[in-house]
Amino acid sequence: MGVSNLKRKAVNGFFWSMLESILSQGQGMIFGIFLARMLSPGEFGLVGMITIFISIAQVFVDSGLSQALVGKQNCTKLDYSTIFWVNIVIGLLTYVIIWLCAPLIAGFYDKPELIQLTHYSALAILIGSVTLIQQTILIKEIDFKTITKISTISTFVSGVVSLALAFYGFGVWSLVWRSLINQALRSFMMWQHNHWLPQMAFSKRIFKELFAFGSNILLISIVAVIYKSFYNFIIGKNYSNIVLGYYTNADQYSSMPSSTLTNITSKVSFPVLSEMQKDDLRLKASISKLIKTVMYVSLLIMLGLAAMAHPLFKVLFGDKWLPSVPIFQALCLAYVISPMHVINHNILKVKGRSDLFLKTEIIKYIIFTPLLILGIIYGLKVLVAGIVVFYWIGFFINALYSKRLINYSIGAQCKDFFPLIFLLGIPAALVFGIGVVFPVRAFPLLVIQMIVYILVAGGISNVFKLAGFLEILEILRNKITVNNMVKTFKNDDSNK
């Protein structure tokens, strides 16, 4: 693939993936705000209690094989069919296990209502098992335009249904059905769009080849999701479903912009960077440019949210959710570094070194275990502080092997984004100070803070000619025009 064609695909992929995330996460946030006002923290906490088990099961279904397919060039129908049947079998097995374990889960938390909630929530595992290959094909083709359409429609429909259910008194079930309807619609539309159908065939050789790469990704994902969900486990067991509701709400809205950005970065950069895996100089230059852009956006959003958290929660969710604010602020400071995790992971994956990927993850979680134990002993504040420390230490560990593989050291990476911390920290500190000094009502205070933040951050970005700021302007300038939008909608499918 030529350089210009690769760049076009990368820009189109970034644009559509960004649009998908804005539309889906934006809708999700809006529907979530209304649901938070209609439902109680305890009802959100009940769903949080099940999350750890469903998340682990979904990791097993994927088994790292979809990423192995994305990284493999010239995949055949037999490649896709082999992994499709593997996903189906694992999906059925894990669903049965979760179903049978539902009484044990309910007994552990002493919440009998969790039995039926677990049975229905686990249906997401089956839906995911039949959808993974269809989604993988779209990602491999960098067809984020289709993914955007599907995601936007499914998020909207499921959101409307969940609001109706909450309005008519279905309580926690409105959250369960929102998730199931969203995934079911996504699956249906992906099957409708893709012309691929599985063959009644299975290759042991192909499975071994892809699992050699995917097995390390599987182990990494299992450890990551266990530790991530273990927070819910500890809080739900040691405190109450109400406190867990405060945490899950803070986690959801602090991770939403971060996960949006990391998903865009991962989905777009991995297939694109895979096509330059043998050109280290070009790979390093592309990743450096990516870091400057992505971390600019991450710091701009996350520092701003942390600074305006109190009036933001008061306006959007009401006083009953204010205990979530300090948790939300701390998690914003943790998740701001998440894109650097993904970028360094992609360096290892692009180079086919999933073994090093696994090694760095093991080191990270060995270091994190004492922090987790301290959180269990000394309470929620220490637990959340440990999460912040973990994410920042994790970046340095993830970057350990980047110098060996593409001569991109930790110091060089820090040099690319550390100045942004100080420059964008200025407007964040300013608007936080406004909230402390001026006793204004929540809504006008939030408006004032937003205006000041945008003006000061934009002014600093322009004065210092920050690379990320200029790159975002260039992307918007090239894509957000009538002619380019028309060309994109008309020609994207024919140019794949």
FENTA-V71676 format. One record per residue. N is the residue number from 0. RES is the residue in one small letter. SS is DSSP state (alpha for helix, beta for strand, coil for the rest). OMEGA is omega in whole degrees, -180 to 180 (NA if undefined). D_CENTER is the distance of its C-alpha to the mean C-alpha in whole Angstrom. Layout:
N/RES/SS/OMEGA/D_CENTER ; N/RES/SS/OMEGA/D_CENTER
This chain:
0/m/coil/-179/29 ; 1/g/coil/-178/30 ; 2/v/alpha/-177/29 ; 3/s/alpha/179/29 ; 4/n/alpha/178/28 ; 5/l/alpha/179/25 ; 6/k/alpha/179/24 ; 7/r/alpha/180/24 ; 8/k/alpha/-180/22 ; 9/a/alpha/-179/19 ; 10/v/alpha/177/20 ; 11/n/alpha/179/20 ; 12/g/alpha/179/17 ; 13/f/alpha/-177/15 ; 14/f/alpha/-177/17 ; 15/w/alpha/177/16 ; 16/s/alpha/177/12 ; 17/m/alpha/180/12 ; 18/l/alpha/178/15 ; 19/e/alpha/-178/13 ; 20/s/alpha/179/10 ; 21/i/alpha/-178/13 ; 22/l/alpha/-177/15 ; 23/s/alpha/-179/12 ; 24/q/alpha/177/10 ; 25/g/alpha/176/14 ; 26/q/alpha/180/16 ; 27/g/alpha/180/13 ; 28/m/alpha/-179/14 ; 29/i/alpha/178/18 ; 30/f/alpha/180/18 ; 31/g/alpha/179/17 ; 32/i/alpha/179/19 ; 33/f/alpha/179/22 ; 34/l/alpha/179/21 ; 35/a/alpha/178/21 ; 36/r/alpha/-177/24 ; 37/m/alpha/-177/26 ; 38/l/coil/-178/24 ; 39/s/coil/174/25 ; 40/p/alpha/180/23 ; 41/g/alpha/180/24 ; 42/e/alpha/174/23 ; 43/f/alpha/180/19 ; 44/g/alpha/178/20 ; 45/l/alpha/178/22 ; 46/v/alpha/178/19 ; 47/g/alpha/179/17 ; 48/m/alpha/-179/20 ; 49/i/alpha/-170/19 ; 50/t/alpha/-176/15 ; 51/i/alpha/-175/16 ; 52/f/alpha/179/18 ; 53/i/alpha/-179/16 ; 54/s/alpha/179/13 ; 55/i/alpha/180/16 ; 56/a/alpha/-180/17 ; 57/q/alpha/176/15 ; 58/v/alpha/179/14 ; 59/f/alpha/-180/18 ; 60/v/alpha/180/18 ; 61/d/alpha/178/16 ; 62/s/coil/-179/18 ; 63/g/coil/-174/16 ; 64/l/alpha/179/19 ; 65/s/alpha/177/16 ; 66/q/alpha/176/15 ; 67/a/alpha/177/19 ; 68/l/alpha/179/20 ; 69/v/alpha/-179/18 ; 70/g/alpha/-179/20 ; 71/k/coil/178/23 ; 72/q/coil/177/25 ; 73/n/coil/177/28 ; 74/c/coil/180/26 ; 75/t/coil/176/29 ; 76/k/alpha/179/29 ; 77/l/alpha/175/30 ; 78/d/alpha/-177/27 ; 79/y/alpha/-178/25 ; 80/s/alpha/180/27 ; 81/t/alpha/-178/27 ; 82/i/alpha/177/24 ; 83/f/alpha/-178/24 ; 84/w/alpha/175/26 ; 85/v/alpha/179/25 ; 86/n/alpha/-179/22 ; 87/i/alpha/-178/24 ; 88/v/alpha/-180/26 ; 89/i/alpha/179/23 ; 90/g/alpha/179/22 ; 91/l/alpha/-179/25 ; 92/l/alpha/-178/26 ; 93/t/alpha/178/23 ; 94/y/alpha/179/23 ; 95/v/alpha/180/27 ; 96/i/alpha/179/26 ; 97/i/alpha/180/24 ; 98/w/alpha/-178/27 ; 99/l/alpha/-178/29 ; 100/c/alpha/-177/28 ; 101/a/alpha/178/27 ; 102/p/alpha/178/30 ; 103/l/alpha/178/29 ; 104/i/alpha/180/26 ; 105/a/alpha/180/28 ; 106/g/alpha/-180/31 ; 107/f/alpha/-179/29 ; 108/y/alpha/-175/27 ; 109/d/coil/179/31 ; 110/k/coil/-176/29 ; 111/p/coil/-179/31 ; 112/e/coil/-179/29 ; 113/l/alpha/-179/26 ; 114/i/alpha/-179/28 ; 115/q/alpha/178/28 ; 116/l/alpha/180/24 ; 117/t/alpha/180/23 ; 118/h/alpha/-178/25 ; 119/y/alpha/-179/24 ; 120/s/alpha/-178/20 ; 121/a/coil/176/20 ; 122/l/alpha/177/21 ; 123/a/alpha/179/17 ; 124/i/alpha/180/18 ; 125/l/alpha/-180/21 ; 126/i/alpha/180/19 ; 127/g/alpha/-177/16 ; 128/s/alpha/-180/19 ; 129/v/alpha/-175/21 ; 130/t/alpha/-171/18 ; 131/l/alpha/-177/16 ; 132/i/alpha/179/19 ; 133/q/alpha/178/19 ; 134/q/alpha/-180/16 ; 135/t/alpha/180/16 ; 136/i/alpha/180/19 ; 137/l/alpha/179/18 ; 138/i/alpha/-179/15 ; 139/k/alpha/178/18 ; 140/e/coil/-176/20 ; 141/i/coil/-179/18 ; 142/d/coil/-178/19 ; 143/f/alpha/174/16 ; 144/k/alpha/179/19 ; 145/t/alpha/179/19 ; 146/i/alpha/179/15 ; 147/t/alpha/-180/15 ; 148/k/alpha/-177/19 ; 149/i/alpha/-178/18 ; 150/s/alpha/-179/14 ; 151/t/alpha/-178/16 ; 152/i/alpha/-177/19 ; 153/s/alpha/179/18 ; 154/t/alpha/-179/16 ; 155/f/alpha/-178/19 ; 156/v/alpha/-179/21 ; 157/s/alpha/178/19 ; 158/g/alpha/179/19 ; 159/v/alpha/180/23 ; 160/v/alpha/-179/24 ; 161/s/alpha/177/22 ; 162/l/alpha/178/24 ; 163/a/alpha/180/27 ; 164/l/alpha/179/27 ; 165/a/alpha/-180/26 ; 166/f/alpha/-178/29 ; 167/y/coil/169/31 ; 168/g/coil/-180/30 ; 169/f/coil/174/28 ; 170/g/coil/-175/26 ; 171/v/coil/-180/23 ; 172/w/alpha/177/24 ; 173/s/alpha/177/22 ; 174/l/alpha/180/19 ; 175/v/alpha/-178/20 ; 176/w/alpha/175/21 ; 177/r/alpha/-179/18 ; 178/s/alpha/-177/16 ; 179/l/alpha/-180/18 ; 180/i/alpha/179/20 ; 181/n/alpha/-177/16 ; 182/q/alpha/-180/16 ; 183/a/alpha/179/20 ; 184/l/alpha/177/20 ; 185/r/alpha/-179/17 ; 186/s/alpha/-179/19 ; 187/f/alpha/-176/22 ; 188/m/alpha/177/22 ; 189/m/alpha/177/20 ; 190/w/alpha/178/23 ; 191/q/alpha/-176/25 ; 192/h/alpha/-176/24 ; 193/n/coil/178/24 ; 194/h/coil/-179/28 ; 195/w/coil/173/27 ; 196/l/coil/-178/28 ; 197/p/coil/172/28 ; 198/q/coil/174/32 ; 199/m/coil/-176/34 ; 200/a/coil/179/33 ; 201/f/coil/179/32 ; 202/s/coil/178/32 ; 203/k/alpha/-180/32 ; 204/r/alpha/-180/32 ; 205/i/alpha/179/29 ; 206/f/alpha/179/27 ; 207/k/alpha/-179/29 ; 208/e/alpha/-178/28 ; 209/l/alpha/-180/24 ; 210/f/alpha/177/24 ; 211/a/alpha/175/25 ; 212/f/alpha/-173/22 ; 213/g/alpha/-177/20 ; 214/s/alpha/177/21 ; 215/n/alpha/177/20 ; 216/i/alpha/179/16 ; 217/l/alpha/-180/17 ; 218/l/alpha/178/18 ; 219/i/alpha/-177/16 ; 220/s/alpha/180/13 ; 221/i/alpha/-180/16 ; 222/v/alpha/-178/16 ; 223/a/alpha/-176/13 ; 224/v/alpha/177/12 ; 225/i/alpha/-180/16 ; 226/y/alpha/180/16 ; 227/k/alpha/-178/12 ; 228/s/alpha/-178/14 ; 229/f/alpha/176/17 ; 230/y/alpha/178/17 ; 231/n/alpha/-179/17 ; 232/f/alpha/-178/20 ; 233/i/alpha/-177/22 ; 234/i/alpha/-180/22 ; 235/g/alpha/-179/23 ; 236/k/alpha/-174/26 ; 237/n/alpha/-177/27 ; 238/y/coil/179/27 ; 239/s/coil/178/26 ; 240/n/alpha/178/24 ; 241/i/alpha/178/25 ; 242/v/alpha/177/23 ; 243/l/alpha/176/20 ; 244/g/alpha/176/20 ; 245/y/alpha/-179/20 ; 246/y/alpha/-177/17 ; 247/t/alpha/177/15 ; 248/n/alpha/178/15 ; 249/a/alpha/-180/15 ; 250/d/alpha/-179/12 ; 251/q/alpha/-174/10 ; 252/y/alpha/173/11 ; 253/s/alpha/-179/11 ; 254/s/alpha/-176/7 ; 255/m/alpha/178/7 ; 256/p/alpha/-179/8 ; 257/s/alpha/-180/7 ; 258/s/alpha/176/3 ; 259/t/alpha/-178/5 ; 260/l/alpha/-180/7 ; 261/t/alpha/177/6 ; 262/n/alpha/177/5 ; 263/i/alpha/-178/9 ; 264/t/alpha/-177/10 ; 265/s/alpha/-175/9 ; 266/k/alpha/-177/10 ; 267/v/alpha/-172/13 ; 268/s/alpha/-175/14 ; 269/f/alpha/179/15 ; 270/p/alpha/-180/17 ; 271/v/alpha/-179/19 ; 272/l/alpha/179/19 ; 273/s/alpha/-178/21 ; 274/e/coil/175/24 ; 275/m/coil/-173/25 ; 276/q/coil/-179/24 ; 277/k/coil/-180/28 ; 278/d/coil/-172/29 ; 279/d/alpha/-179/27 ; 280/l/alpha/179/29 ; 281/r/alpha/179/27 ; 282/l/alpha/-180/24 ; 283/k/alpha/-180/24 ; 284/a/alpha/-180/25 ; 285/s/alpha/-179/22 ; 286/i/alpha/178/19 ; 287/s/alpha/178/21 ; 288/k/alpha/179/21 ; 289/l/alpha/-180/17 ; 290/i/alpha/-179/17 ; 291/k/alpha/-179/19 ; 292/t/alpha/-174/18 ; 293/v/alpha/-179/14 ; 294/m/alpha/174/15 ; 295/y/alpha/-180/17 ; 296/v/alpha/-179/15 ; 297/s/alpha/-179/13 ; 298/l/alpha/-180/16 ; 299/l/alpha/-176/17 ; 300/i/alpha/-171/15 ; 301/m/alpha/177/14 ; 302/l/alpha/178/18 ; 303/g/alpha/179/19 ; 304/l/alpha/179/17 ; 305/a/alpha/-178/18 ; 306/a/alpha/-176/22 ; 307/m/coil/-170/22 ; 308/a/alpha/-173/21 ; 309/h/alpha/178/24 ; 310/p/alpha/180/25 ; 311/l/alpha/180/22 ; 312/f/alpha/-179/21 ; 313/k/alpha/-179/25 ; 314/v/alpha/-173/25 ; 315/l/alpha/-170/22 ; 316/f/coil/-178/22 ; 317/g/coil/-174/26 ; 318/d/alpha/-175/28 ; 319/k/alpha/-179/27 ; 320/w/alpha/-178/23 ; 321/l/alpha/175/24 ; 322/p/alpha/178/24 ; 323/s/alpha/-170/20 ; 324/v/alpha/-179/21 ; 325/p/alpha/176/21 ; 326/i/alpha/179/19 ; 327/f/alpha/-179/16 ; 328/q/alpha/179/18 ; 329/a/alpha/-179/18 ; 330/l/alpha/174/14 ; 331/c/alpha/179/14 ; 332/l/alpha/176/16 ; 333/a/alpha/-172/14 ; 334/y/alpha/-180/10 ; 335/v/coil/-178/12 ; 336/i/coil/-176/13 ; 337/s/alpha/179/9 ; 338/p/alpha/179/10 ; 339/m/alpha/174/13 ; 340/h/alpha/-176/12 ; 341/v/alpha/-178/10 ; 342/i/alpha/179/13 ; 343/n/alpha/173/16 ; 344/h/alpha/-178/14 ; 345/n/alpha/176/15 ; 346/i/alpha/-180/18 ; 347/l/alpha/-178/19 ; 348/k/alpha/179/18 ; 349/v/alpha/179/20 ; 350/k/coil/178/23 ; 351/g/coil/-177/23 ; 352/r/coil/177/22 ; 353/s/alpha/176/20 ; 354/d/alpha/177/23 ; 355/l/alpha/175/22 ; 356/f/alpha/179/18 ; 357/l/alpha/-178/20 ; 358/k/alpha/-180/22 ; 359/t/alpha/179/20 ; 360/e/alpha/178/18 ; 361/i/alpha/178/21 ; 362/i/alpha/-179/22 ; 363/k/alpha/-174/19 ; 364/y/alpha/171/19 ; 365/i/alpha/178/23 ; 366/i/alpha/-176/23 ; 367/f/alpha/-176/21 ; 368/t/alpha/177/23 ; 369/p/alpha/178/26 ; 370/l/alpha/179/23 ; 371/l/alpha/179/22 ; 372/i/alpha/177/26 ; 373/l/alpha/178/27 ; 374/g/alpha/178/24 ; 375/i/alpha/-176/26 ; 376/i/alpha/-169/29 ; 377/y/alpha/171/29 ; 378/g/coil/-171/27 ; 379/l/alpha/-178/23 ; 380/k/alpha/179/24 ; 381/v/alpha/178/24 ; 382/l/alpha/-179/21 ; 383/v/alpha/176/19 ; 384/a/alpha/178/21 ; 385/g/alpha/177/20 ; 386/i/alpha/179/16 ; 387/v/alpha/180/17 ; 388/v/alpha/-179/19 ; 389/f/alpha/-177/17 ; 390/y/alpha/-179/14 ; 391/w/alpha/174/17 ; 392/i/alpha/-179/19 ; 393/g/alpha/178/16 ; 394/f/alpha/-178/16 ; 395/f/alpha/179/20 ; 396/i/alpha/179/20 ; 397/n/alpha/-176/17 ; 398/a/coil/-174/20 ; 399/l/coil/-171/23 ; 400/y/coil/-179/23 ; 401/s/alpha/178/22 ; 402/k/alpha/-179/26 ; 403/r/alpha/-173/28 ; 404/l/alpha/-178/26 ; 405/i/alpha/179/26 ; 406/n/coil/179/28 ; 407/y/coil/-171/25 ; 408/s/coil/175/25 ; 409/i/alpha/179/24 ; 410/g/alpha/179/26 ; 411/a/alpha/178/26 ; 412/q/alpha/178/22 ; 413/c/alpha/180/23 ; 414/k/alpha/-178/25 ; 415/d/alpha/-176/23 ; 416/f/alpha/-179/21 ; 417/f/alpha/177/23 ; 418/p/alpha/180/25 ; 419/l/alpha/-180/22 ; 420/i/alpha/-178/22 ; 421/f/alpha/-177/25 ; 422/l/alpha/180/26 ; 423/l/alpha/174/23 ; 424/g/alpha/180/24 ; 425/i/alpha/178/27 ; 426/p/alpha/179/26 ; 427/a/alpha/179/24 ; 428/a/alpha/-179/27 ; 429/l/alpha/-177/29 ; 430/v/alpha/175/27 ; 431/f/alpha/178/27 ; 432/g/alpha/177/30 ; 433/i/alpha/180/31 ; 434/g/alpha/-180/30 ; 435/v/alpha/-172/32 ; 436/v/alpha/-173/35 ; 437/f/coil/-180/35 ; 438/p/coil/-179/36 ; 439/v/coil/177/34 ; 440/r/coil/-168/33 ; 441/a/alpha/-174/29 ; 442/f/alpha/178/29 ; 443/p/alpha/178/31 ; 444/l/alpha/180/30 ; 445/l/alpha/179/26 ; 446/v/alpha/179/28 ; 447/i/alpha/-179/30 ; 448/q/alpha/-179/27 ; 449/m/alpha/-179/25 ; 450/i/alpha/-180/28 ; 451/v/alpha/-178/29 ; 452/y/alpha/-179/25 ; 453/i/alpha/-178/25 ; 454/l/alpha/-177/28 ; 455/v/alpha/180/28 ; 456/a/alpha/178/25 ; 457/g/alpha/179/26 ; 458/g/alpha/178/30 ; 459/i/alpha/-180/28 ; 460/s/alpha/-179/26 ; 461/n/alpha/-179/29 ; 462/v/alpha/-177/32 ; 463/f/coil/179/30 ; 464/k/coil/-178/29 ; 465/l/coil/-174/25 ; 466/a/alpha/180/24 ; 467/g/alpha/178/21 ; 468/f/alpha/-179/22 ; 469/l/alpha/180/25 ; 470/e/alpha/178/22 ; 471/i/alpha/177/20 ; 472/l/alpha/-179/24 ; 473/e/alpha/179/25 ; 474/i/alpha/-180/22 ; 475/l/alpha/-179/23 ; 476/r/alpha/-177/27 ; 477/n/alpha/-173/26 ; 478/k/alpha/-175/24 ; 479/i/coil/170/25 ; 480/t/coil/-178/29 ; 481/v/alpha/-177/30 ; 482/n/alpha/-179/32 ; 483/n/alpha/178/29 ; 484/m/alpha/178/27 ; 485/v/alpha/179/30 ; 486/k/alpha/-178/30 ; 487/t/alpha/-178/26 ; 488/f/alpha/-176/26 ; 489/k/alpha/-166/30 ; 490/n/alpha/-177/29 ; 491/d/coil/-177/26 ; 492/d/coil/-178/26 ; 493/s/coil/-177/30 ; 494/n/coil/-178/28 ; 495/k/coil/NA/26
